[in-house]
């Protein structure tokens, strides 16, 4: 089983920055498409960003220009650099993994971390 563990969340003032990490345990990490999703209080889970094995990123319109997804296959790690945080970014952020395809649909992802809380104060 592929295990994913997120870290790096916290309480940040609006306009601040955070770097979220997702540590993966298991084989063939480099073959997985990886993604970040978030779930805000009282809202549905939404797509944030994804990155393929070729390191090409794709972002939701709401986070373009502020979020940067990256991966280090040698370290079995996924990252999300967030700048200019806004109160609406407050959510639990999850990393997810899937083999064989790139997608923004959470239903397609096979493995999930438990999430890390990001809280942005105004």
C-alpha positions in Angstrom: 0.0 0.0 0.0 1.1 3.5 -0.8 1.0 5.7 2.3 0.8 9.5 2.1 1.4 11.8 5.0 0.9 15.6 4.7 2.6 18.2 6.8 3.3 21.9 6.8 -0.1 23.4 7.6 -0.8 25.9 10.3 -2.3 29.2 11.2 -1.1 32.0 8.9 -2.2 35.7 8.5 -3.6 36.7 5.2 -0.9 37.5 2.7 1.5 35.0 4.2 3.0 31.9 2.8 3.2 28.2 3.5 4.9 25.2 2.1 3.0 21.9 2.4 4.7 18.6 2.0 3.4 15.1 1.3 5.7 12.2 2.1 5.0 8.9 0.3 6.0 5.5 1.4 5.8 2.7 -1.2 7.3 1.6 -4.5 7.1 3.3 -7.9 6.3 6.8 -6.6 7.7 8.3 -9.8 5.0 6.6 -11.8 2.1 8.1 -10.0 0.2 11.2 -10.9 0.0 13.3 -7.8 -2.5 16.0 -6.8 -3.6 18.3 -4.0 -7.2 18.7 -3.0 -8.8 20.8 -0.3 -12.0 20.8 1.7 -13.2 24.0 3.3 -15.7 23.9 6.2 -19.2 23.3 4.9 -18.0 22.9 1.3 -17.3 20.1 -1.1 -13.8 18.9 -1.7 -12.2 20.8 -4.6 -9.2 20.2 -6.9 -6.2 22.4 -6.3 -3.3 21.2 -8.5 -1.8 18.1 -10.1 1.6 17.1 -11.4 2.5 14.3 -13.7 5.6 12.1 -13.9 7.1 14.5 -16.4 6.7 17.3 -13.7 4.2 19.2 -15.8 1.7 21.1 -13.5 -1.9 22.0 -13.8 -3.8 24.3 -11.5 -7.4 25.3 -10.6 -8.2 28.8 -11.8 -8.7 29.9 -8.2 -5.1 29.3 -7.2 -3.2 30.1 -10.4 -0.3 32.5 -9.7 -0.3 31.8 -6.0 0.2 28.1 -5.7 3.1 26.0 -7.1 3.1 22.2 -7.1 6.3 20.3 -7.4 7.7 16.8 -6.7 11.0 15.2 -5.9 10.8 11.6 -7.0 14.2 10.7 -5.4 12.7 11.7 -2.1 9.2 10.3 -2.6 7.9 13.8 -1.9 5.2 16.2 -3.2 5.1 19.8 -2.3 2.7 22.8 -2.5 4.2 26.2 -2.2 1.5 28.7 -1.3 1.9 32.5 -1.4 -0.4 35.4 -0.7 -2.7 33.3 1.3 -6.4 34.4 1.5 -9.1 33.6 4.1 -10.9 31.5 1.4 -7.8 29.2 1.3 -8.7 27.9 4.8 -9.2 24.2 4.4 -7.8 20.8 5.1 -5.4 20.0 2.3 -5.0 16.4 1.1 -2.5 14.9 -1.2 -3.5 12.1 -3.5 -2.0 9.6 -6.0 -3.2 7.6 -9.0 -1.5 5.4 -11.6 -1.9 5.7 -15.3 -3.7 9.0 -15.9 -3.9 12.7 -15.1 -7.2 13.9 -13.7 -8.8 16.6 -11.5 -11.5 14.2 -10.3 -11.1 13.0 -6.7 -13.0 9.9 -7.6 -10.1 8.8 -9.8 -7.5 8.9 -7.1 -6.6 5.7 -5.3 -4.5 6.8 -2.4 -5.1 9.7 0.0 -3.4 11.3 3.0 -5.3 12.3 6.1 -4.7 16.0 5.4 -3.1 19.0 7.0 -5.0 22.0 8.2 -4.4 25.4 6.7 -6.1 28.3 8.5 -5.8 31.9 7.2 -6.7 34.7 9.5 -7.8 38.2 8.3 
